[in-house]
Amino acid sequence: MRFLRENPDEVLLRFGEHVQLVAVTVALGILIGVPLGILVTKVRWLQRPVLLATGVLYTVPSLALFAVLIPYTGIGRGTAVVALVVYSLLVIVRNTVAGIEGVAPLTLDAARGMGMTGGQRLRLVELPLALPVILAGVRLATVATIGTATIAAAIGAGGLGRIIFDGMDRLDSDRIAAGAVPAAALALLADWSLGRLGRAFWHGGESASGGE
């Protein structure tokens, strides 16, 4: 592709910005979403309002959410990260809840019979068994974030979306493709890598259960 051949430094710069934006977003999404998912499985009355709130926020169009946040967080990467974290929370929280609630009651009864406290059951039994489902949520959130992050270039967050928007302004299809193709490749790579990781944990959990 002409633009990639003539401007490799710019594409690499924007690719690095995109990866950084996605990595920060997903890391924060995990740090917030997983504990929140654990909390609502233990405090049942919180589950419905939390899932409802994350679901409603997920339906807000990205540009509208950026516009709402700009007066408080300004224009740039900070606003993009906040908005992208909000979008990632729904799937991460829901998968955390599904994973923990999917642990077999007999397994929990056996843990209680061994004298484990609630914290020990969570740390040693529930979270390890729920990990493949949680990782599936992280996988979905990562792929979605890679796509949505391209729109964040509209508020000065950089990334591959900057190349795409520049191409749209100039009606330059080569420039648009130079931003879109690496973004698609990054999404496919992230999906494949996290899928492999999830299957490794899933088979590892099955092996451990079989050994027991």
TAFENPE-V954411 format. One record per backbone hydrogen bond with DSSP energy under -1.0 kcal/mol. CO is the residue of the C=O (numbers start at 1). NH is the residue of the N-H. If there is no record, write none. Layout:
[[CO/NH] [CO/NH]]
This chain:
[[1/5] [2/6] [3/7] [7/11] [8/12] [9/13] [10/14] [11/15] [12/16] [13/17] [14/18] [15/19] [16/20] [17/21] [18/22] [19/23] [20/24] [21/25] [22/26] [23/27] [24/28] [25/29] [26/30] [27/31] [28/32] [29/33] [30/34] [32/36] [33/37] [34/38] [35/39] [36/40] [39/43] [43/46] [44/47] [46/50] [47/51] [48/52] [49/53] [50/54] [51/55] [52/56] [53/57] [54/58] [57/60] [61/65] [62/66] [63/67] [64/68] [65/69] [66/70] [69/72] [69/73] [70/74] [76/80] [77/81] [78/82] [79/83] [80/84] [81/85] [82/86] [83/87] [84/88] [85/89] [88/92] [89/93] [90/94] [91/95] [92/96] [93/97] [94/98] [95/99] [96/100] [97/101] [98/102] [100/103] [104/108] [105/109] [106/110] [107/111] [108/112] [109/113] [110/114] [111/116] [112/115] [117/121] [118/122] [119/123] [120/124] [121/125] [121/126] [122/127] [125/129] [126/130] [127/131] [130/134] [131/135] [132/136] [133/137] [134/138] [135/139] [136/140] [137/141] [138/142] [139/143] [140/144] [141/145] [142/146] [143/147] [144/148] [145/149] [147/150] [148/151] [151/154] [152/155] [152/157] [153/156] [159/162] [160/164] [161/165] [162/166] [163/167] [164/168] [165/169] [166/170] [167/172] [172/176] [173/177] [174/178] [175/179] [176/180] [177/181] [179/183] [180/184] [181/185] [182/186] [183/187] [184/188] [185/189] [186/190] [187/191] [188/192] [189/193] [190/194] [191/195] [192/196] [193/197] [194/198] [195/199] [196/200] [197/201] [198/202] [199/203] [200/204] [201/205] [202/206] [203/207] [204/208] [205/209] [206/210] [207/211] [208/212]]
